[in-house]
Amino acid sequence: MTLDQYRHHVKVYFDPLVSVALRCGVTPNFFTLAALIASAAAGIFFFFRMEFWAIVAVVLNAFCDAMDGAVARQMNIQSLRGDFLDHAVDRYADIFIITGIFAGGMVPWQIGVFALTGVLMASYLGTQAQAVGVGRYYGGILGRADRLVLIMAVGSIDLLFPAGIYDITWLGWLLVMFGIFGHFTAFQRFAYVWKKVE
């Protein structure tokens, strides 16, 4: 992951928002479920080629995803159940958003499946490391924060320059990259954990 390494740098910008959420009585689970709804909306908007609103929904998903953990830490109520819910929602968010892009015809479905399997395998191996006693490992070249920022950026480029290359939109080419780097990240995580276990 690259962007996740800078999470502590943006904490100062989220602190005032966390304070507002606490005063309003908003719980971490509210943000987790809001992130799920936003990702589903993003997938639907991408499917119908309403890219502006899809990008807005991705931004909302990323915001809520960051806020649920921040609020939980501030309230000191981090729990295994909340963590489990967060990871389940994140995987569904990946499925909704990526499927919306390729099901909407921005890229052949084969490339979409390639991207989706790369993303899901990288995420799976990050948490499976904990199951075998190594502890969660989210190293590698492409993490979830990176993917969300890239979708926002490339989606914006698609709005400005919709032609793409070889009849594939810029978001379609982004899925190609997700497939390549997602599987490479999965390999990196597998190799790291393999060395740690006997």
C-alpha positions in Angstrom: 0.0 0.0 0.0 1.2 3.5 -0.7 -1.5 5.9 0.4 -2.3 4.0 3.6 1.2 4.9 4.8 0.1 8.6 5.0 -3.1 7.9 6.9 -1.7 9.6 10.0 -1.0 12.8 8.0 -4.7 13.3 7.2 -5.9 12.6 10.7 -5.7 16.2 11.6 -8.3 17.0 8.8 -10.7 14.3 10.1 -10.5 15.2 13.8 -13.0 18.1 13.5 -15.4 15.9 11.5 -15.1 13.1 14.1 -15.9 15.6 16.8 -19.1 16.7 15.0 -20.1 13.1 14.5 -19.6 12.4 18.2 -21.7 15.4 19.2 -24.5 14.2 16.9 -24.4 10.7 18.3 -23.4 9.1 15.0 -21.9 5.6 15.5 -19.1 3.9 13.5 -21.6 1.3 12.2 -23.7 4.1 10.7 -20.6 5.2 8.6 -19.9 1.6 7.7 -23.4 1.0 6.4 -23.4 4.4 4.7 -20.2 3.3 2.9 -21.9 0.2 1.7 -24.9 2.1 0.4 -22.6 4.6 -1.3 -20.6 1.9 -3.0 -23.8 0.2 -4.3 -25.0 3.6 -5.6 -21.6 4.0 -7.3 -21.9 0.6 -9.0 -25.4 1.5 -10.2 -24.3 4.9 -11.6 -21.3 3.3 -13.4 -23.6 0.7 -14.9 -25.9 3.4 -16.3 -22.9 5.5 -17.4 -23.7 8.3 -15.0 -20.0 8.8 -14.2 -20.3 12.1 -12.5 -22.7 10.7 -9.9 -20.7 7.5 -9.7 -17.6 9.5 -8.7 -19.5 11.4 -6.1 -20.7 8.1 -4.7 -17.1 6.8 -4.6 -16.0 9.9 -2.8 -18.8 9.4 -0.2 -17.8 5.7 0.1 -14.2 6.7 0.8 -15.2 9.3 3.3 -17.5 7.0 5.3 -14.9 4.2 5.2 -12.4 6.6 6.8 -14.8 7.9 9.3 -16.0 4.6 10.7 -12.6 3.7 12.0 -11.8 7.2 13.2 -15.0 7.5 15.2 -14.5 4.0 16.7 -11.0 4.9 17.8 -12.1 8.2 19.3 -15.0 6.5 21.2 -12.6 3.7 22.2 -15.2 1.1 21.1 -13.1 -0.8 18.5 -14.4 -4.4 18.4 -14.0 -7.6 16.5 -17.6 -7.4 15.4 -17.1 -3.9 14.0 -13.8 -4.9 12.3 -15.5 -7.9 10.8 -18.4 -5.8 9.5 -16.0 -3.2 8.1 -14.0 -5.8 6.1 -17.2 -7.5 4.8 -18.5 -4.1 3.6 -15.2 -3.2 2.0 -15.3 -6.4 -0.1 -18.8 -5.8 -1.2 -17.9 -2.2 -2.1 -15.1 -3.5 -4.3 -17.5 -5.9 -6.0 -20.2 -3.2 -6.5 -17.9 -0.6 -7.9 -15.8 -2.8 -10.2 -18.8 -4.8 -11.5 -20.6 -1.6 -12.2 -17.8 -0.4 -14.4 -17.4 -3.5 -16.5 -21.1 -4.4 -16.5 -21.8 -0.9 -17.9 -19.8 -1.7 -21.0 -16.7 0.4 -20.3 -14.5 -2.6 -20.7 -15.0 -6.3 -21.8 -16.2 -8.5 -19.0 -13.1 -10.6 -19.1 -11.0 -7.7 -18.1 -13.5 -6.8 -15.4 -13.3 -10.3 -13.9 -9.5 -10.2 -14.1 -9.6 -6.9 -12.1 -12.1 -8.2 -9.6 -10.3 -11.4 -8.9 -7.0 -9.5 -8.4 -8.5 -7.0 -6.0 -10.3 -9.7 -4.0 -7.3 -12.0 -3.8 -5.1 -9.2 -2.6 -7.6 -8.3 0.1 -8.1 -12.0 1.1 -4.4 -12.7 1.5 -4.0 -9.5 3.6 -6.5 -10.9 6.2 -5.7 -14.6 5.8 -2.2 -13.8 7.1 -3.8 -13.2 10.5 -5.6 -16.6 10.3 -2.3 -18.4 10.1 -0.8 -16.4 12.9 1.3 -13.9 11.0 -1.0 -10.9 11.7 -2.7 -8.8 9.1 -0.4 -7.8 6.3 -1.4 -5.1 3.9 1.9 -4.6 2.1 2.2 -4.6 -1.6 1.9 -2.2 -4.5 -1.9 -1.6 -4.6 -4.1 -1.1 -1.6 -7.8 -0.1 -1.2 -7.0 3.6 -0.6 -5.0 3.6 -3.8 -7.8 2.0 -5.8 -10.4 4.5 -4.6 -8.2 7.5 -5.3 -7.4 6.1 -8.8 -11.1 5.5 -9.5 -11.9 9.1 -8.6 -9.0 10.5 -10.7 -9.4 8.3 -13.7 -13.2 8.7 -13.6 -12.8 12.4 -13.7 -10.5 12.0 -16.8 -13.1 9.9 -18.4 -15.6 12.7 -18.0 -13.3 15.2 -19.6 -11.9 12.9 -22.3 -14.4 10.1 -22.9 -12.9 8.7 -26.0 -10.3 6.4 -24.3 -8.0 4.2 -26.3 -8.9 1.2 -28.6 -12.6 1.6 -27.8 -11.9 1.1 -24.1 -12.6 3.9 -21.7 -9.9 5.2 -19.3 -11.8 3.5 -16.4 -11.6 0.3 -18.5 -7.8 0.7 -18.7 -7.8 1.3 -15.0 -9.4 -2.1 -14.5 -6.6 -3.6 -16.6 -4.2 -2.1 -14.1 -6.2 -3.3 -11.2 -6.0 -6.8 -12.6 -2.3 -6.7 -13.1 -1.3 -4.9 -9.9 -4.0 -6.6 -7.9 -2.6 -10.1 -8.7 0.9 -8.8 -8.2 0.0 -7.5 -4.8 -1.6 -10.8 -4.0 1.7 -12.5 -4.9 3.7 -10.1 -2.8 1.5 -10.8 0.2 1.5 -14.6 -0.4 5.3 -14.6 -0.6 5.7 -12.5 2.6 3.3 -14.8 4.6 4.9 -18.0 3.1 8.3 -16.9 4.5 6.8 -16.3 8.0 5.0 -19.6 8.4 6.3 -23.1 8.7 
